[in-house]
Amino acid sequence: MRPQVVAHRGASHEIAEHTLAAYVAALDAGADALECDVRLTMDGHLVCVHDRHLRRIGARGLVSEMTLAELQAIDFAAWKNGFWDGQDEAPDLDKRGVLTLHRLLRTVRDYDRRVEMAIETKHPTRYGGLTEGRLVDVLNDFGWAGPDSPARVMSFSFTALQRVERLAPGVPVVQLIDRAPNWSLLKHTIGPDWWLGAGIDMLTAHPKLARRLASKGRNLHVYTVNTEEQLKLCLDLGVKAVITDRPGFMLGLLGG
C-alpha cells in the first residue's frame, strides 16, 4: 500500500502556504490529507500561520498580539514571488487572506471525498495550553474529537500532545522529531500508541536511526518530502505518510 500523501501547508510549492487557495489546489490534485500549523490570536481564534511573527509574508506584527480582524486585512499571498502576476484568474482575497482553522476544516468536511487533517500546534507560545484547549473545542464543533476523527494532532512539544491526549483521548497524536539525539529521551516517555513524525533530513543523515524508527511498529510520518530520492527512502522504510509541498508531484511518482 502506498503511503498517504499529506499536503504540507497546502500545495505550498506553487501557491502561498496556508492560504485557502493552496489547500484547494492540494485537494484538487488528489492529496489524501492536509497539514497545517495553528496559532492563537489575541481574541482567541486559531489561524493557520507557521511563524509567531509575520516577517515571512512581508508584514509586521506578532500573531498572538493581533486580532483576527487585523490579520484579515493582510494579503497572505502577496509575498510568493508575484505568483499571481499576469494570471488570468488569480484567486480573490478570500482565498489569499489569513485562514482560520475553522474555515479549513469546513472545506475539508464539505469536499466530495474523505480527506484527513494533520494539525500542528506551535510552541513555545504565550498562550500555552490554551492552544490545545481551543483546538479540541474546534474539533468538537465538527464531531472530530473522538476515535473516528479524520484529524490528528502533531507537535514538537511532548507536553502539548499530553494535553491533547487528556482532552480528546480518541484523537491520534504525532510526536515530531528533527534531531537524532532527541530520540534517546523521547523513546522512554512518549505514549505506546503515539505516532512519530520524523524529518527527512534527519533520516537521511542517520540511516541507522531511520531503520530503528521504521522497525518500531509505530505509524511513521516523514516531512518534508519533495524529491524522488526522498520519496524512495520513505518507500524503502515503509512509512505511513509523506508530508510534502508538492502533493501532485508525489502522487504522480506513486502512480496516482
C-alpha positions, -999 to +999 in steps of 0.1 A: +000+000+000+014+034-009+020+060+018-006+087+024+003+119+007-002+149+030-001+184+016+023+205+037+006+238+043-014+231+011+002+229-024+028+253-010+055+247-036+033+265-062+010+287-041+015+307-010+014+284+021-016+282+044-039+301+021-072+286+011-061+287-025-031+264-016-054+239+002-080+238-026-052+232-051-039+203-030-074+188-027-079+191-064-045+174-070-057+144-050-040+149-017-051+123+009-046+147+038-038+183+045-012+196+071-014+230+088+002+249+117-021+267+141-015+297+164-039+315+187-048+352+180-053+377+207-091+373+205-090+335+207-091+323+171-069+296+157-053+307+125-031+287+101+002+305+104+037+290+108+057+317+125+050+337+156+057+369+136+046+379+101+080+387+086+077+356+063+049+374+044+065+408+044+042+422+071+048+433+107+033+421+140+030+390+162+001+367+157-005+364+194-008+402+197-032+407+168-070+402+164-085+381+137-098+412+121-063+427+119-049+396+103-078+395+078-067+429+065-034+414+053-028+397+019-010+364+030-003+355-006+014+386-019+049+376-008+050+345-030+073+358-058+045+376-075+030+342-083-003+357-095+012+384-117-001+380-152-025+352-142-060+355-158-078+341-128-060+350-096-080+339-065-098+366-047-087+379-013-110+354+004-086+327-008-055+348-002-061+361+033-054+346+067-071+312+070-088+302+102-087+265+112-125+265+113-127+276+077-102+250+066-120+222+084-153+232+068-136+230+034-123+195+042-157+184+056-176+196+026-152+181+000-166+152-022-143+126-007-127+117+027-097+139+035-078+138+067-061+166+086-027+168+103-028+198+126+004+210+143+003+232+174+033+256+176+053+261+208+065+279+227+036+304+227+024+329+253-009+311+254+005+277+264-022+251+269-049+274+257-039+265+222-047+228+226-078+236+246-091+257+218-081+231+192-101+204+209-131+228+211-129+233+173-126+195+167-157+191+189-176+216+168-171+191+139-176+160+159-140+151+153-127+148+188-134+111+191-119+078+179-132+081+143-118+115+138-101+123+104-078+147+123-046+140+141-026+165+162+012+169+158+037+189+178+074+190+188+061+197+223+057+165+243+036+184+269+012+197+242+005+162+230-001+151+265-028+178+268-045+166+236-044+130+248-061+141+280-087+164+264-095+142+234-083+106+241-095+092+208-076+116+185-042+103+173-012+124+183+021+126+164+054+134+182+076+154+158+113+149+159+140+166+139+172+159+158+186+124+163+197+130+200+162+138+210+150+102+203+171+088+231+149+109+255+116+106+237+116+069+233+112+064+270+084+090+275+060+090+246+028+070+248+027+035+234+001+045+208+017+077+197+027+082+161+061+095+150+068+124+126+104+124+115+123+150+094+136+137+061+170+155+067+174+136+100+166+103+084+189+108+055+218+118+078+212+090+102+202+058+083+206+035+113+182+056+133+159+057+103+158+019+103+152+018+140+123+042+139+108+023+110+111-010+128+093+002+160+059-006+147+047+029+151+028+049+125+057+068+109+052+101+091+081+119+073+083+156+065+091+175+042+094+151+012+098+169-021+121+149-043+120+115-059+151+104-040+135+114-007+103+095-016+124+064-024+139+065+011+104+067+025+092+038+004+122+017+015+114+024+051+077+016+047+064+049+061+027+055+065+026+091+053+048+116+034+042+153+041+051+173+010+049+207-005+043+190-039+013+167-034+005+164-072+041+156-080+043+130-053+011+114-064+024+112-099+055+094-087+034+070-068+011+063-097-019+084-088 
